[in-house]
Amino acid sequence: MILETFPVGPLQCNCTILADEQTREAIVIDPGDEVTRIHGRLTSLGLQLKQILITHAHIDHVGGALRLKRLTGAPILLNENDLTLLNMMEMQAGWLGVATPETAAPDKSLVDGQRVGLLSYPAQVLHTPGHTQGSVCLHFAPLNLVIAGDTLFAGSIGRTDLPGGDAHQILESIHKRLLALPDETKVLPGHGPVTTIAAERKSNPFLQTRIR
């Protein structure tokens, strides 16, 4: 297995490459920026990109997806509930004072319960609205890993004050979908360091009060 995560772009979004060393097939999750770097790494490792998976349609996670698709031919998968945000890319770029990246509708929607990823390293899509309405997490059960986008961070949760955000909803998503995973599950968030479900259940200050 090849598993590499590195921050890209001005907001340091965690972009992940996961590949099968035998088949040389790969997926990329959240190529928000620095597409030349991402594509160069795929090329240097001799990998064939099969899917581009987007956890949600904020510019720092989706901004480079279309360019990467054009370089590799791999389809883009994004939950359809975030299409409104995808169509607001010029506004999102204005928030950051950066150039507006070109985007397009995804090739497929990421649907709750759907199996994506590689044959050797499959993931189940968990729809976890709250940060955005189309936010998803990707649970790689064989790897004891969940890629959480901006739903859950080490010691924090995703912001809910942007379009599509809902504070009650994100807590419900975390409690019902993520905290239901085994304690030993590693959590790779959209920004910042890796944590575990056990650590967040125990000490994340946003999760100490049960939702009703």
Residue pairs with C-beta under 8 A, 6 or more apart in sequence:
1 18
1 19
1 20
1 21
1 120
1 121
1 143
2 17
2 18
2 19
2 20
2 21
2 26
2 45
2 47
3 16
3 17
3 18
3 19
3 143
4 16
4 17
4 41
5 14
5 15
5 16
5 17
5 188
6 14
6 15
7 13
7 14
7 15
7 191
8 15
8 31
8 32
8 33
8 34
8 37
8 38
8 64
9 32
9 33
9 34
9 60
9 63
10 33
10 60
10 96
10 98
11 32
11 60
11 96
11 191
12 191
13 30
13 32
13 33
13 60
13 61
13 190
13 191
14 30
14 188
14 189
14 190
14 191
14 192
15 28
15 29
15 30
15 31
15 32
15 34
15 38
16 28
16 29
16 30
16 147
16 188
17 26
17 27
17 28
17 38
17 41
17 42
17 45
17 47
18 26
18 27
18 29
18 117
18 118
18 121
18 140
19 25
19 26
19 27
19 45
19 47
19 118
20 26
20 118
20 119
20 120
20 121
22 120
23 118
23 119
23 120
24 45
24 46
24 47
24 48
25 47
25 48
25 50
25 118
25 119
26 42
26 45
26 47
26 48
26 49
26 50
26 118
27 49
27 50
27 51
27 52
27 53
27 116
27 117
27 118
28 38
28 42
28 49
28 51
28 52
28 53
28 68
28 74
29 53
29 54
29 55
29 138
29 147
30 53
30 54
30 55
30 61
30 62
30 149
30 190
31 38
31 52
31 64
31 65
31 68
32 59
32 60
32 61
32 62
32 63
32 64
33 60
33 63
33 64
34 64
35 64
35 67
35 68
35 71
38 64
38 68
39 68
39 71
39 72
42 49
42 72
48 72
49 68
49 72
49 73
49 74
50 74
50 118
51 74
51 75
51 77
51 116
51 117
52 65
52 68
52 69
52 72
52 74
52 75
52 76
52 77
53 77
53 110
53 116
53 117
53 138
54 61
54 62
54 65
54 76
54 77
54 78
54 106
54 110
55 61
55 135
55 136
55 137
55 138
55 147
55 148
55 149
55 150
55 151
55 190
56 62
56 78
56 79
56 82
56 85
56 131
56 132
56 134
56 135
56 136
56 149
56 150
57 78
57 82
57 83
57 85
57 86
57 132
57 134
58 85
58 92
58 132
58 150
58 162
59 89
59 92
59 93
59 96
59 98
59 101
60 96
61 149
61 150
61 190
62 78
62 86
62 103
63 89
63 101
63 103
64 101
65 76
65 78
65 103
66 76
66 101
66 102
66 103
66 104
67 101
67 102
68 74
69 75
69 76
75 106
75 107
75 108
76 104
76 106
76 107
76 108
77 106
77 107
77 108
77 109
77 110
77 116
78 86
78 106
78 109
78 110
78 134
79 109
79 110
79 111
79 125
79 127
79 134
79 135
79 136
80 106
80 109
80 134
81 129
81 132
81 133
81 134
82 132
82 133
82 134
82 135
82 164
83 105
83 134
84 133
84 163
84 164
85 92
85 132
85 134
85 163
85 164
86 103
86 105
86 106
88 163
89 100
89 101
89 103
90 100
93 99
93 100
93 101
110 116
110 125
110 127
110 134
110 136
111 125
111 127
112 125
112 126
112 127
112 136
113 124
113 125
114 124
114 125
115 122
115 123
115 124
115 125
116 122
116 123
116 125
116 138
117 123
117 138
117 140
121 140
121 142
121 143
122 140
122 142
123 138
123 139
123 140
123 147
124 138
124 139
124 141
125 136
125 137
125 138
126 136
126 137
126 138
126 139
126 146
126 177
126 178
127 134
127 135
127 136
127 173
127 177
128 135
128 136
128 137
128 148
128 149
128 151
128 170
128 173
128 174
128 177
128 178
129 135
129 166
129 169
129 170
129 173
130 151
130 158
130 160
130 165
130 166
130 167
130 168
130 169
130 170
130 171
130 172
130 173
130 174
131 149
131 150
131 151
131 157
131 158
131 159
131 160
131 164
131 165
131 170
132 150
132 162
132 163
132 164
132 165
133 164
133 166
134 164
135 149
135 150
135 151
135 158
135 173
136 149
137 146
137 147
137 148
137 149
137 151
137 152
137 177
137 178
138 146
138 147
139 145
139 146
139 181
139 185
140 146
140 147
143 186
144 182
144 184
144 185
144 186
145 185
145 186
145 188
146 178
146 181
146 185
146 186
146 187
146 188
146 197
147 188
148 178
148 187
148 188
148 189
148 190
149 158
149 189
149 190
150 158
150 159
150 189
150 190
150 191
151 157
151 158
151 170
151 173
151 174
151 178
151 189
151 190
152 158
152 174
152 178
152 187
152 189
152 200
152 204
153 189
153 190
153 191
153 192
153 195
154 187
154 189
154 192
154 193
154 194
154 195
154 199
154 200
155 195
155 200
155 203
155 204
155 205
156 204
156 206
157 170
157 171
157 174
157 204
157 206
157 207
158 165
158 170
158 190
159 165
160 166
160 167
160 169
160 170
168 211
171 206
171 207
171 211
172 211
174 207
175 207
175 210
175 211
178 187
178 197
178 200
179 197
179 200
179 201
179 207
181 197
182 197
183 196
183 197
183 198
183 201
184 196
184 197
184 198
185 196
185 197
186 194
186 195
186 196
187 194
187 195
187 196
187 197
187 200
188 194
189 195
200 207
201 207
